[in-house]
Amino acid sequence: VWKEILPVLAEHQPVVAYNSDFDKRMVKQTCEAFGLEVPSLKWECAMHLVADYRQSAVGRPKSREDRNDIASKYPICKLTDFVREMSLPVVDAHDALGDVKMTLAVLKAMTGNQSEAEKLLSVDKGMQR
């Protein structure tokens, strides 16, 4: 499977992941475990985009104290916490496809596409966590 996935990742960059450091490490470890060349990929961390988005809601800090106060109020957060913060349903958390859908949904919501985000996560109530 990885021999098929790696070229797709290389072709569609940047690779966006909620916690890109984790995903980079997993791709590297998996490639090494299967004797595959580790691809050189450009990554974008959605978790940091979320942190920037949350901080922008309160404006630019004017001083070091303001910056520390904002950072304490709007730190990097878990994907599921931000999904709830954006009034979206948590769906299949910690499942690869579920996390991808939630990441895409919060990016859509952050850009004003709340209805698209909601559609992306619409599932039977029994599947929500």
C-alpha positions as CSV (number, residue, x, y, z in Angstrom):
1,V,0.0,0.0,0.0
2,W,2.8,2.5,0.9
3,K,4.4,2.1,-2.5
4,E,1.1,3.4,-3.9
5,I,0.5,6.1,-1.4
6,L,4.0,7.7,-1.4
7,P,3.8,8.9,-5.0
8,V,0.4,10.4,-4.4
9,L,1.7,12.3,-1.4
10,A,4.7,13.6,-3.4
11,E,2.4,14.7,-6.2
12,H,-0.1,16.6,-4.0
13,Q,1.9,18.9,-1.9
14,P,1.8,20.5,0.6
15,V,0.7,17.6,2.7
16,V,-1.7,19.1,5.3
17,A,-2.0,17.3,8.7
18,Y,-3.4,18.4,12.0
19,N,-0.2,17.6,13.8
20,S,2.3,17.5,11.0
21,D,5.2,16.6,13.3
22,F,3.5,13.4,14.3
23,D,2.5,12.5,10.7
24,K,6.0,13.2,9.4
25,R,7.5,10.9,12.0
26,M,4.9,8.2,11.1
27,V,5.7,8.4,7.4
28,K,9.4,8.3,8.1
29,Q,9.1,5.3,10.5
30,T,6.8,3.4,8.1
31,C,9.1,3.9,5.1
32,E,12.1,2.8,7.1
33,A,10.3,-0.3,8.4
34,F,9.4,-1.3,4.9
35,G,12.7,-0.4,3.3
36,L,11.2,2.4,1.3
37,E,12.9,5.7,0.5
38,V,11.6,8.5,2.7
39,P,10.1,11.1,0.4
40,S,11.0,14.8,0.7
41,L,7.6,16.3,1.4
42,K,6.4,19.8,2.1
43,W,4.2,19.8,5.2
44,E,1.6,22.3,6.5
45,C,0.5,22.0,10.1
46,A,-3.2,22.6,10.5
47,M,-2.8,22.7,14.3
48,H,-0.6,25.8,14.0
49,L,-3.1,27.4,11.5
50,V,-5.8,26.8,14.1
51,A,-3.6,28.4,16.9
52,D,-3.1,31.4,14.6
53,Y,-6.8,31.6,13.9
54,R,-7.7,31.4,17.5
55,Q,-5.2,34.1,18.4
56,S,-6.3,36.4,15.6
57,A,-9.8,36.5,17.2
58,V,-8.4,38.6,20.0
59,G,-6.1,40.8,17.9
60,R,-2.4,41.4,17.9
61,P,-0.6,41.5,21.2
62,K,0.7,44.9,22.2
63,S,3.2,43.7,24.7
64,R,5.0,40.6,26.1
65,E,2.3,40.4,28.8
66,D,-0.4,40.5,26.2
67,R,1.3,37.9,24.1
68,N,1.7,35.6,27.1
69,D,-2.0,36.2,28.1
70,I,-3.2,35.4,24.5
71,A,-1.0,32.3,24.3
72,S,-2.4,31.0,27.6
73,K,-6.0,31.6,26.5
74,Y,-5.6,30.3,22.9
75,P,-2.9,27.7,23.0
76,I,-2.5,24.9,20.5
77,C,-5.4,22.6,21.1
78,K,-6.6,19.1,20.3
79,L,-8.4,18.6,17.0
80,T,-11.6,17.4,18.7
81,D,-11.6,20.4,21.0
82,F,-11.4,22.8,18.1
83,V,-14.1,20.9,16.2
84,R,-16.4,21.4,19.1
85,E,-15.3,25.0,19.4
86,M,-16.4,25.5,15.8
87,S,-19.8,23.9,16.6
88,L,-19.1,20.9,14.5
89,P,-19.7,17.2,15.4
90,V,-16.7,15.1,16.4
91,V,-16.8,12.1,14.1
92,D,-14.5,9.0,14.3
93,A,-11.9,10.7,16.4
94,H,-8.4,9.2,16.3
95,D,-9.3,7.3,13.1
96,A,-7.3,8.3,10.1
97,L,-10.2,9.1,7.8
98,G,-12.2,10.7,10.7
99,D,-9.3,13.0,11.6
100,V,-8.8,13.9,7.9
101,K,-12.4,14.8,7.6
102,M,-12.4,16.9,10.8
103,T,-9.2,18.7,9.8
104,L,-10.7,19.6,6.4
105,A,-13.9,20.6,8.1
106,V,-12.3,23.0,10.6
107,L,-10.2,24.5,7.7
108,K,-13.4,25.1,5.8
109,A,-15.1,26.6,8.8
110,M,-12.2,28.9,9.5
111,T,-12.5,30.3,6.0
112,G,-16.2,30.9,6.4
113,N,-17.6,27.7,4.8
114,Q,-19.5,26.4,7.8
115,S,-22.2,24.7,5.8
116,E,-19.5,22.8,3.7
117,A,-17.8,21.8,7.0
118,E,-21.1,20.6,8.4
119,K,-21.9,18.6,5.3
120,L,-18.5,17.0,5.4
121,L,-19.1,15.7,8.9
122,S,-22.8,14.8,8.6
123,V,-23.2,11.2,9.6
124,D,-25.6,9.0,11.5
125,K,-25.8,10.1,15.1
126,G,-24.6,6.7,16.1
127,M,-21.2,7.3,14.5
128,Q,-20.4,10.5,16.4
129,R,-18.1,10.3,19.4
